[in-house]
Amino acid sequence: MNGIGGRTIAEAQENLTYPEFLVWMKFRQKRGSLHPGMRVETALARFQAFYANVKLPKDALRLHQEDFAPHMDPRVESLDEAVARWA
């Protein structure tokens, strides 16, 4: 938990109140992991996807950051994207 609430799980359970825990969970859902390696991987994947999309022809399939980050969950294609790709 990166020292939030304590250095161990037992300390965090003693120090964090339930409302604080809920706030922490909302933050984690919105911002993701605090692991520095994952943060770097996400930033590099975002840059690589941007760079690759700039270099691709306009009618080519767009790349996303999940295509360049092996530890991220695979991207789920929306129905609208699938219909546009098949048309």
C-alpha positions in Angstrom: 0.0 0.0 0.0 3.1 2.2 -0.3 3.1 3.3 3.3 -0.5 4.6 3.2 -2.1 3.8 6.6 1.0 2.0 7.8 3.9 -0.1 6.7 2.2 -3.4 7.0 -1.3 -4.7 6.3 -2.0 -5.0 10.0 -1.0 -1.4 10.6 -3.2 -0.2 7.7 -6.1 -2.2 9.1 -5.7 -0.5 12.4 -5.1 3.1 11.1 -7.5 3.4 8.1 -11.1 4.0 8.7 -13.7 2.4 6.4 -14.5 5.8 4.7 -10.8 6.4 4.1 -10.5 2.9 2.6 -13.4 3.7 0.2 -11.7 6.9 -0.9 -8.5 5.0 -1.5 -10.4 2.4 -3.5 -12.0 5.1 -5.7 -8.5 6.6 -6.3 -7.1 3.2 -7.3 -10.0 2.6 -9.7 -9.5 6.0 -11.3 -5.7 6.2 -11.3 -4.5 2.6 -11.3 -1.6 1.1 -9.5 1.1 3.1 -7.8 3.7 0.6 -8.8 6.4 2.7 -10.6 7.1 0.0 -13.2 3.5 -0.1 -14.2 3.4 3.7 -14.4 6.4 3.8 -16.7 5.1 1.0 -18.8 1.7 2.8 -19.2 3.4 6.1 -20.1 5.7 4.4 -22.7 2.8 2.4 -24.2 0.8 5.6 -24.6 3.6 7.3 -26.3 4.3 4.3 -28.6 0.7 4.1 -29.6 0.6 7.8 -30.3 3.8 7.7 -32.4 2.7 4.6 -34.3 -0.7 6.1 -35.1 0.9 9.3 -36.5 3.1 7.2 -38.8 0.3 4.9 -40.0 -1.9 5.7 -43.1 -5.3 7.3 -42.3 -7.3 4.2 -43.3 -5.2 1.8 -41.2 -6.4 0.2 -38.0 -5.6 2.4 -35.0 -3.3 1.1 -32.3 -3.9 1.6 -28.6 -1.7 1.6 -25.6 -2.8 -1.9 -24.6 -1.1 -3.1 -27.8 2.3 -2.1 -26.5 2.0 -2.9 -22.8 2.3 -6.6 -22.0 1.1 -6.2 -18.4 -2.1 -4.3 -19.1 -5.5 -6.0 -19.6 -6.3 -6.5 -23.3 -8.5 -3.8 -24.8 -12.1 -4.7 -25.4 -13.4 -3.5 -28.8 -16.7 -1.7 -28.6 -19.6 -2.6 -30.9 -19.3 0.7 -32.7 -15.6 0.1 -33.4 -16.3 -3.4 -34.6 -19.1 -2.3 -37.0 -16.9 0.6 -38.3 -14.0 -1.9 -38.9 -16.2 -4.4 -40.7 -17.9 -1.8 -42.9 
